[in-house]
């Protein structure tokens, strides 16, 4: 089968690999759609450290092709969205309603939960991203990473729920818990930023201010719910002008740049909430002033995977999609074959798409 393999930092290609059958607690999924996410690019360029070589891909949906022993939550023929964090249901985090931090993810180190590989290349074990490696025609995944969905949901749209849309909408509804009638500013309007904008609209925000440096991104934002758009260098003054000089009730950083996080925190009003969603370089810094932070009473939150419980929130977001509250189809601005993966990443770097998606026959 074909898969996108990263052999070294900034060295990746579409390659032929083999896939072993699922073992206990695992399923084989015929992948029908894989989102092109900046986190995949971060593995390619080394921002997210991972032992290589490895198959990337963590935002996917498909059809269950085979199940291993002990699997009860899905069966052959089911349509599923893959969660890039498993949901064991029994660890400390799962039991404390923080399934997005499930500790099962810590056991794999690029392999499956039992520490062994299912993907091989010429007899060599290959690691996979987030227990999935779903930028491939098929993948073997833990059953606890699979959420069954209705078969009438288009799988290209459903794939986006697996990472970017869940991360963005969840940051609004679960992490920051944005209140109706509030002012929201979103710094960075890529796939996750546009999802945050959609989440703010769903939450009933009165003003949603989209901030970016690229005109192409700002042009997309109103279609997903932004009421105002502004270039990054003008954002602070613009936000103050539209909030009676207070600052936004809620600010979100969706890129992963320390300086932009700083800008988002500064644009948050006293008593407001700044939520960091973007994953940055480990050597970058986001500095908080120890005098003004308590004095102004701001909350600064990190949001991992939109604070989601996949079993609860994937169906919830797909219900929003069914009722027209959440636009998934509009997020997909271009589709690719797996052989076009290098072009898909080039388009991601250039900011061409809201979301590019690889679709499979």
C-alpha positions in Angstrom: 0.0 0.0 0.0 1.0 3.6 -0.4 1.9 5.8 2.6 3.6 9.1 3.3 6.9 8.3 5.1 9.2 10.8 6.7 12.8 9.4 6.6 14.6 12.4 8.1 13.8 16.0 8.9 12.5 17.7 5.8 12.8 14.4 3.8 9.5 12.7 3.1 7.9 10.9 0.1 5.1 8.6 -0.9 6.4 5.0 -0.6 5.2 1.4 -0.8 4.9 -0.2 2.6 3.2 -3.3 4.0 0.7 -3.6 6.8 0.3 -6.5 9.3 -3.1 -7.6 10.5 -4.5 -6.0 13.6 -3.8 -7.7 17.0 -5.8 -7.7 20.2 -7.8 -4.5 20.6 -6.9 -3.2 17.2 -8.7 -2.6 13.9 -7.6 -2.2 10.3 -9.2 0.8 8.6 -9.4 1.5 4.9 -8.7 5.2 4.9 -11.0 7.3 2.7 -9.8 10.8 3.6 -6.8 12.3 5.4 -6.6 16.0 6.3 -3.3 17.9 5.6 -2.6 19.3 9.0 0.2 21.6 10.2 1.0 19.1 12.9 2.0 16.6 10.1 4.2 19.4 8.7 5.7 19.9 12.2 6.8 16.3 12.2 8.3 16.7 8.8 10.3 19.8 9.8 11.2 18.7 13.3 9.1 21.1 15.3 7.3 18.1 16.8 10.1 15.7 17.7 9.5 12.1 16.6 11.8 9.1 16.0 12.1 8.5 12.3 11.4 6.9 9.9 7.7 7.1 10.4 4.4 7.2 8.6 2.6 10.5 9.3 -1.1 11.3 9.3 -3.4 11.8 12.3 -6.6 13.4 10.9 -8.5 10.7 9.1 -11.7 8.8 8.5 -12.5 5.5 6.8 -14.2 2.1 6.9 -13.3 -0.7 9.2 -11.9 -3.5 7.2 -10.8 -6.0 9.8 -11.0 -6.3 13.6 -8.6 -8.0 16.0 -9.6 -10.1 19.0 -11.4 -8.4 21.8 -12.8 -5.4 19.8 -16.4 -4.6 20.7 -17.0 -0.9 19.9 -16.8 -1.3 16.1 -17.2 -4.0 13.5 -16.3 -4.6 9.9 -18.1 -2.1 7.6 -18.5 0.6 10.2 -17.5 4.1 9.2 -15.2 5.7 11.8 -13.4 8.9 12.6 -9.9 8.4 14.0 -8.9 10.2 17.2 -5.2 11.0 17.4 -5.4 10.5 21.2 -6.8 7.2 22.3 -9.6 7.1 24.9 -8.9 4.1 27.3 -11.7 5.1 29.7 -9.8 3.9 32.8 -6.7 6.1 33.3 -6.7 9.0 35.7 -7.4 11.5 33.0 -10.3 9.6 31.4 -11.9 9.1 34.8 -11.6 12.8 35.5 -13.3 13.9 32.3 -10.0 14.8 30.5 -10.0 12.2 27.8 -8.0 14.5 25.6 -5.1 13.8 27.9 -5.5 10.0 28.1 -2.3 8.5 29.3 -2.6 5.5 26.9 -0.9 7.8 24.3 2.3 7.8 26.3 2.9 4.0 25.9 3.5 3.8 22.2 6.7 5.8 21.3 5.7 5.6 17.6 4.5 2.0 17.7 1.2 0.4 18.8 0.1 0.2 22.4 1.9 -3.1 22.8 5.2 -1.5 21.7 5.4 -3.4 18.3 5.0 -2.2 14.7 2.3 -3.0 12.2 3.8 -1.0 9.3 6.9 -2.4 7.6 9.1 -1.3 4.7 11.3 -4.0 3.2 11.2 -5.9 6.5 12.0 -2.7 8.6 9.6 -1.7 11.3 8.2 1.8 10.7 6.8 4.1 13.4 3.5 5.8 13.0 2.3 9.2 14.1 -0.1 9.2 17.1 -0.8 5.4 16.9 -2.4 6.0 13.5 -0.1 6.9 10.6 -3.3 7.4 8.5 -1.7 9.3 5.6 -1.9 5.9 3.9 -4.3 3.8 2.1 -4.9 1.7 5.2 -3.9 1.9 8.8 -4.1 -0.3 11.9 -5.3 1.6 14.9 -6.3 0.9 18.5 -10.0 0.3 18.7 -10.0 3.0 21.5 -8.9 5.5 18.8 -12.0 4.8 16.6 -15.3 6.6 16.9 -18.2 5.1 14.9 -20.2 7.6 12.8 -23.3 7.3 10.7 -22.7 6.1 7.2 -24.4 9.1 5.5 -21.7 11.5 6.7 -19.2 12.2 3.9 -15.9 10.8 5.0 -13.9 13.7 3.7 -15.9 16.1 5.9 -15.8 13.6 8.8 -12.0 13.4 8.7 -11.7 17.0 9.7 -13.3 16.3 13.0 -10.4 14.0 13.9 -8.1 17.0 14.5 -8.4 20.5 13.2 -12.1 21.2 13.6 -12.3 19.5 17.0 -9.2 21.3 18.2 -10.7 24.7 17.1 -14.3 24.4 18.0 -13.5 22.5 21.2 -11.1 25.3 22.3 -14.1 27.6 22.2 -16.9 25.4 23.6 -14.9 23.2 26.0 -11.7 25.0 27.1 -12.6 28.7 27.1 -16.3 28.2 27.3 -17.1 31.3 25.4 -20.3 33.1 26.5 -23.0 34.4 24.1 -22.8 38.1 23.3 -19.0 38.3 23.9 -16.2 39.6 21.8 -13.7 37.0 20.4 -10.4 37.6 18.7 -8.7 34.8 16.8 -5.0 35.2 16.0 -4.2 33.0 13.0 -6.8 32.0 10.4 -5.6 28.7 9.1 -7.7 25.5 9.5 -7.7 25.6 13.2 -8.2 29.4 13.4 -11.2 29.1 11.0 -12.6 26.3 13.2 -12.2 28.6 16.3 -14.2 31.3 14.4 -16.9 28.7 13.6 -16.9 27.7 17.3 -17.3 31.4 18.3 -20.2 31.7 16.0 -21.9 28.6 17.4 -21.3 29.9 20.9 -23.2 33.1 20.0 -20.3 35.6 20.1 -21.4 39.1 19.2 -18.1 40.1 17.6 -15.6 37.7 16.1 -12.4 39.5 15.0 -10.1 37.5 12.7 -6.4 38.4 12.7 -3.8 37.3 10.2 -1.0 38.6 8.1 -2.2 37.0 4.9 -5.0 38.5 2.8 -6.0 35.1 1.5 -6.8 33.9 5.1 -8.6 37.1 6.0 -10.7 36.8 2.8 -11.9 33.3 4.0 -12.7 34.3 7.6 -16.1 36.1 7.1 -17.5 33.0 5.4 -17.0 31.0 8.6 -18.4 33.6 11.0 -15.9 36.5 11.4 -17.6 39.8 11.8 -14.4 41.8 11.4 -10.9 41.1 9.8 -7.7 42.9 10.5 -4.0 42.6 9.6 -1.8 41.5 12.4 0.2 44.7 12.7 -3.0 46.6 13.3 -4.8 44.1 15.6 -4.1 45.7 19.0 -5.5 49.1 18.1 -8.4 47.6 16.1 -9.5 45.4 19.0 -9.3 48.2 21.5 -11.4 50.4 19.1 -14.1 47.8 18.9 -14.3 47.0 22.7 -14.4 50.5 24.2 -10.6 50.3 24.9 -11.0 47.2 27.1 -9.7 44.4 24.9 -11.5 41.2 23.8 -13.3 39.0 26.2 -11.7 36.0 24.7 -8.5 35.7 22.6 -7.2 32.6 20.8 -3.8 32.0 19.4 -3.9 29.4 16.7 -0.5 29.3 15.1 2.1 28.3 17.7 4.4 31.4 17.8 5.4 32.9 21.1 5.3 36.5 19.9 1.7 35.9 18.6 0.7 34.4 21.9 2.1 37.5 23.5 0.0 39.7 21.2 -3.1 37.7 22.0 -2.6 38.0 25.7 -2.1 41.7 25.4 -5.3 42.0 23.4 -7.3 40.2 26.1 -9.3 42.5 28.5 -8.7 42.5 32.2 -10.7 39.5 33.6 -10.8 38.0 30.1 -9.4 34.7 28.8 -6.5 34.0 26.5 -6.4 30.5 25.1 -3.3 29.1 23.4 -4.2 26.5 20.8 -1.2 26.5 18.4 1.7 24.2 19.1 5.0 26.0 18.9 8.7 25.2 18.7 10.1 23.8 22.0 12.8 26.6 22.0 10.3 29.4 21.6 9.1 31.4 24.6 5.8 33.0 25.7 6.5 35.4 28.6 3.9 36.5 31.1 4.4 39.6 33.3 4.3 38.6 36.9 3.0 42.0 37.9 0.2 42.5 35.4 -1.0 38.9 35.2 -2.5 38.9 38.7 -3.3 42.6 38.7 -5.5 42.3 35.6 -7.0 39.0 36.6 -6.6 37.4 33.2 -6.8 33.7 32.6 -4.3 32.1 30.3 -5.2 28.6 29.2 -3.7 25.9 27.1 -6.1 23.9 25.0 -5.1 20.3 24.0 -7.4 18.8 21.3 -10.1 21.2 22.2 -10.6 19.6 25.6 -12.5 16.9 23.9 -13.9 13.6 24.8 -14.0 12.0 21.3 -16.9 9.7 22.1 -19.0 12.6 23.2 -17.7 15.4 21.0 -17.2 13.9 17.6 -21.0 13.0 17.3 -21.8 16.5 18.7 -19.8 18.3 16.0 -21.3 16.1 13.3 -24.8 17.0 14.6 -23.7 20.6 14.2 -22.7 19.7 10.6 -26.1 18.0 9.9 -28.0 21.0 11.1 -25.9 23.6 9.2 -24.3 25.1 12.3 -20.8 23.8 11.3 -19.5 24.1 7.8 -17.1 21.2 7.1 -17.6 21.1 3.3 -16.5 24.7 3.0 -13.3 24.0 4.9 -12.1 21.7 2.2 -10.7 24.0 -0.4 -8.7 21.4 -2.3 -8.5 17.6 -2.5 -5.5 15.6 -3.6 -4.5 12.0 -4.3 -1.9 10.4 -2.1 0.6 10.8 -4.9 0.1 14.5 -4.7 1.0 14.7 -1.0 4.2 16.7 -1.6 2.1 19.4 -3.5 -0.4 19.3 -0.6 2.3 20.2 1.9 3.6 22.9 -0.4 0.1 24.4 -0.6 -0.1 24.2 3.2 3.1 26.2 3.6 1.9 28.8 1.2 -1.4 29.2 3.0 -3.5 28.3 -0.1 -6.1 26.2 1.7 -8.4 26.4 4.6 -7.9 22.6 4.7 -6.5 20.3 2.0 -7.6 16.7 2.1 -6.2 13.6 0.6 -9.0 11.4 -0.7 -8.6 7.7 -1.7 -10.4 5.5 -4.1 
